[in-house]
Amino acid sequence: MRALKISERFKSIQVHALSSSSENNGGSKTKHHNLNRHKTILSWSKSKFINNNKTSEFPNLVSLQLPSTDTIEPSIEPYLKPINLVESLAELYQRIEFCTSQSEKVSLYVELFSVFCGLGDQKLLRRCLRTARQNAEDVMSKVVLSAWLRFERRGDELVGISSMDCGGYNVLECPKKNLDNGFNPFSINDHCKCNEERNNHETCNNDESLCLFDEESDVLFCVGNEEIKCVRWRIASLSEPFNAMLCGEFVESKMWKIDFSGNGLCSEGMKALEFYSRTKRLDLFCPNTVLELLSFANKFCCEEMKSSCDFHLASIVESVEDALILIEYGLEENATLLVVSCLQIFLRELPNSLHNSKVINFLCSFESKQKLANLGCATFLLYYFLSQVSIEQSMVSKTTTMLLERMKECAAERWQKGLALHQLGCVFLERREYKEAQRCFDEAVEFGHVYSIAGVARTKHKQGQPYSAYKLISSLIFEYKPVGWMYQERALYNMGREKGFDLDFATQLDPSLSFPYKYRALEKVEEKQIREGIMELDKFLGFKLSPDCLELRAWLYIALEDYDSAMRDIRALLTIEANYITLHGRIKGEYLVQILKSRIQKKNQADCWMQLYQQWSSVDDVGSLAIIHQMLENEPGKSLLEFRLSLLLLRLNCQKAAMRSLRLARNHSSSMQERLIYEGWILYDTGYRDEAVTRADRSIAIQKSFEAFFLKAYVLADTNLDPESSSYVIQLLKEALKCPSDGLRKGQALNNMGSIYVDCGKIELAKECYNNALAIRHTRAHQGLARVYHQKNQRKAAYDEMTMLIEKAESNASAYEKRSEYCDREMAKADLDIATHLDPLRTYPYRYRAAVLMDEQKETEAVEELTKALKFKPDLQMLHLRAAFYESMGDLSSSRIDCKAALCLDPNHTATLDLYQRIQKLSF
């Protein structure tokens, strides 16, 4: 009966836009303004803005409707998405642990990278790629993974750096070292010494070659009208055919003069051959001559000369234009190293090379893939990297589709085929080619990617089969342990109260999903409760800055004519995604800023600085982002502001946006001293700590500055400091404070210094630092001061200090969490419940509650508390704690699984390694 009832309901589904026909309640008009006006999207013609930008009249209105609850939907994520992430990680760790083949290890780490893609943690992703590169032994894998590492840190955006510059960092990213075959575990952490080796090689070659010119020739090779004197035994040593011809039973072995015309060499080529036979050098000849020798070497089986030509040509490829020409020769002559070197150019020039039609034609074509396959260069890894870059550029492009097709053809393992087909399905879905999308999703499911069932359901829904989609997701929920995205997906095909129930349960299972919040917000708007809709979005934006939620909240503020708040959200959004296009691709974010300007009060740069101080001190992160965006609009390319923006974005866990701002700061720096500082931060954030300290030292040598000392202190403090190191870091921070800077940065330095003093047991000095920081409105210093009081056994004072921070801070989930440390168990539990309500992604409250339950011998409830959070956030500390709980309960199998999953997140986590080894011993 239930099924019949639902199927009948689905027959009557209609898409209802939010329109004025539902707004005829007069009382509501008074309370909520005119809803027609609420749902009008603001726009005007560009010419009118340019001509009338000083007018006070509001721009022309164009009636574009807000999305409605019937039209919005979440996207199908184009990632590997295991049903049980913890078990999948544990299985991967076990396979890595017992893997003996280097090539298999590379594949396993790439698979781990693919699983981590859905988590969005850039550091985890870089670590996977780096580890894969460390284990690579074939040149093709080295080239692809090195280029991928460069792409992940967006090396293409750094002005003045060539794609083939290695930067003198680790050998893993050196384009020259990538062409060395084999695996050397002792050199993977070495610094690159390309420049030194190049100079030594040139000196050695110059000395070596001169002593060979006096050797007496004993045979002449005639090419056309020229005679080239050669040394018979040296020519004979080039290959077995030459040896047989010149020293065997052939007539040429007795001849003084040999006609060598018609054998593929011109006279210049023959001279080069003679020179090579004596010196083994090719660097004195032009590329055309070396290509001629390469072809000749293939014809006469001169393997050593072929390798030399291959290596030499590979070493001189410097541009995309060179690569496009030389790769065809390489494919024709089976010169693997040359082909790989050309591919390296294409890859290291990404994403720019995807805009070169010749490069695209080569990389995307089936024929090229076949030619590359003949040399072992058409690998899954190559097309995986290319397709991911293309997806970032444009998911719906023809290029993306073709690269994914090549990726699918190269896939060998089940997860590779499942991923390629799933991503193809996502592309076809975006292109509204629903039958093709369904076919791809269906095939992906056959290869074990269960999440693709969501894609199948979505395509069925798009083809007018909502009930079929509903049944498919319902069966999924029945078959597996439910996770948030399942209920979110089923809600799309449900109606009424059951739809709301599914979305609420999706949020309960996974609060990181933004769609349920957006849906509930729009539902409130359709009920003429716009402010309540904004409050629903506030809940999500309070712990996760999502561009789509910021955009929707901005439109709701516009509906309320609160243009200041709308402008704040749009500006904050643009700091996260600079090229964001609002309202489903209709209006550029920057253009909307220009529209809203006419409705808000203008601020000069001094006003902006004052407002930034105010918002920074009140821990208003969205407001701080917005005001820095406005300041950058007033002073475009101001590196200091771009740097400040990067620090704020990093604190908000917007890693990609933070790195983009940091690169802009580096590119716009006005001096070498300043540029070195920003380069140092880039190096630190991408794992090159020693190089970051070197950059700071070089900057200080040019000119002492607050930021250079602060950078060095920060990097050195990011370890377990001994007393001597702590004293040195404190001295660096004191030097920083002597240099000119603003209160925002000095407050941070004082706060950091106070923290080190506490670690060293110098409580009074720490207290002085925190008080000085508070004096310049560094509000977060309340937390440090609370720690000082706690060290002095003054828990009430510590609690009161955190209460002051809670009262001042807009974003205060962390403050509630910290205050819980300074009160009794019941009050602590209350504070942590508030912290979870404000930010459900914070993991400490779950761990605390689980520990309390374990103390009360409620083992099952303790494990469930952690499991609840692990379903949407695989956290190292929670996995380790749950593993310890399982061990104490005697469930060694479950404990082992959690240990393995935790070690995937951090292979060097000492406590987990100890626990894992203990469990292994207990199991045998």
Summary of the structure (lengths in Angstrom):
residues: 924
radius of gyration: 32.5
end to end distance: 54.2
largest distance: 114.1
contacts: 3048
relative contact order: 0.06
helix: 69%
strand: 2%
